[in-house]
Amino acid sequence: MKIEITGNPGTGNTFSEVHIGYVNNYNPNATTVVQNYYDGKQPASGNPPREVAESNQHNAKSQPLSEEQRSQLRKQIKDYVNQLSPNYVTADWRDRYDQLWDAIIDLPEVSAKIYDHGHQDWPFNGYLIAHIMHLLREKGIIKQEKDATLARALEEKGVDSSIRRQLSYTIPDNDMHQAIINLIKTYPNRKI
């Protein structure tokens, strides 16, 4: 890299270009640096600690899920959403609620995002499921109960639950939102 300085850079000023793959602590102006390793495991020089390496692997695009993993996650999603049935599902949809969720999960727009939980506490995208439930409430499939009531039915912590807040929001992805609406309109045996 060519450095060009025009004008007076001042007395004692310097320019440093640093290329580091990984560093535990970079303090260019410090006279003394003390690194405490509270777990007693100091990383080998130049290598990131195990936790950082694992975190980087998790944050990177992971391998696609196997059919077995997708099947297990699908079962967990269905168990989760079926906690609302039959008490919080309207009478018109009680016998088709489970199959409706199968059809929703199978939508390409939904299946692309529902298995990716990010930093959520669920093994699936719980916020997306809450947003879908919000839409199902708007369409008269889930009863218009208070968010806290539905969060408790989903075995969440109640009024302070993160899922409770998400039950108030609609799906941010317009394509997914429209795909679910179209599915509901054309769902078998549905009278509109």
N, C-alpha and C positions, 0 to 999 in steps of 0.2 A: 504494500500500500504506500503510495507516495503522499507525503505530508507537505502541504504548502501553507506557510504562515505569511500572511500579508499584514504589514503594520508591525508595531512593537508588541511582542508577546509579553513583555514585562520581565522583571528580573527574577530569576529563580523558578520560573514556571516551566513545567515539563509536560510532555505528552507521552502516555504509555498505551500501547496496544497489547491486550492480554488475550491469549487464546488458550482456554482451559476446557478439557472435556468434562471433568467433574472436580469439584473442590468442596471440602467440608465447610470451609470458612475463608472468605476472601476479605481481608482488611488491609488495603494498601498503605494506609496512613497510620496504622497502629504500631506502637513500639513494643507491646507485649500482647499476646493472644493466648488465652487459656481455654482449652477445649475439654469439657467434662463429658465423659461417657457414662451416664448413669446406669446403663444396663451392663457395664463392664466389658463391652465388646467394642474395641477400637477397630475400625475398618482398616484393611490393608491399604498402604499408600496408593493413591490414585484410583481406588475402587470405591464405589458408593456403598454405604451401609446396606444390609440386606433389605431393610424396610423400604428404603428409597428405591432400590432396584425392583422390588416387588410392586411398589406403587407405580413406577414407570411402566412396568409390564401391564398392569391393570388399566392404566390410562391409555395405553396405545391400543390401536384397533386390534381387538382380540380375534382369535380364530372363530369362524362361524360355529354356531351351536350344532351339536350332533342331533340326530332325530330323537335319540333317547333323552338328551337334555331338554330339547324343546317339548317333548311329551311330558316330562316331569314338571317343567315350568307351567305348561298348559293346565295340568291337573291342579297345581297350586293356585293358579289364577282362578280356575273354575270353583275350587273350594272357597276361595276368598269372596268372589262375587255372589256365590250361592248362600252366603250367610244372610243375605237380604231376603231370600225366598223361604217361605211364602209370605211372611208377615209384612214386608215392605214392597211387594210387587203387586200391581193392580190385578184384579180378578181376570181381566181380559188376557193377561199375559202370563199368568202363573204356570200354565201347562207348557208354554213355549219359551220361558225365560232362559232355561239352560241351553236350549238349542240356539236361541238368539245370540247368546254369548259365543257359542261355537262359531257361528257365522261371522260375528264381529271380529273375533280373533283371526279368522281365516282371510279377512280383507287384507290385500297387500299393503295398503297404507298403514294398517294397524299392526300387522305382524312384523313389519320392518322396525317398529319402535317399542312394542309392548314387552319384549324380552330383555331390553336394555335398561337396567335399573340405575345406572350411573352411581351416584353416591347415596341413593335412598336405602332405607332399612329393609325393604322387601327384596326378594330375589327376582322380582319383575318390576316393571314400571308402574308403581302404585299411583303416582300422580296422574298418569295417563288414564288409568282405570277410573279414578275419581272424576276426571273430566268427562269420560264417557258416561259415567253414572249421572252426572249433571245433565247431559243431553237426554238420557233416558228418562229423567225426571221431567224435563221440558216436554217430552213427547208422550207423557202419560203412561209410561211403562213401570217406572218406580214411583211410589206414592210421594207426594210433596210433603215430606217430613222435614223437621229441622235438621241442619247439618250435623249437629251434635248427636242427635238421635241415631242417624245413620252411621256415624262414626262409632258409636257404642255398639251398634249391631254388627259392625265389621270388626269388633273386638279391639278397637283402638282405645287410646287413653282418655277419650271424652273430649271436652271442650277445648283442651289445649293441644289436641292432636293435630299433626301436620296434615293428615288426610281430611280432617274436618274443614280446614281452610280450602283445600283443593276441591272439595265437593261444591264450592260456590263458583268455580271457574268453568268456562266452556273450553272446548278443545281449541288450542291455538292454531293448529294446522287446518286451514280451510279445506284442502282436498280430503283429508281424513274426515272432517266434520260432514262434508257433503256426501261422502261415500257411506257413512253410517246412516245418514238421513235417507238416502236412496235405498239402502238395505231395509230399513224399517218400513218404508212405503211399499216395498215389493215383497215383504216377508210373507211366506205362505200362511194362508188362513187369516190374514189380518184384514179387518174391516176398517176402511178409512172413510 
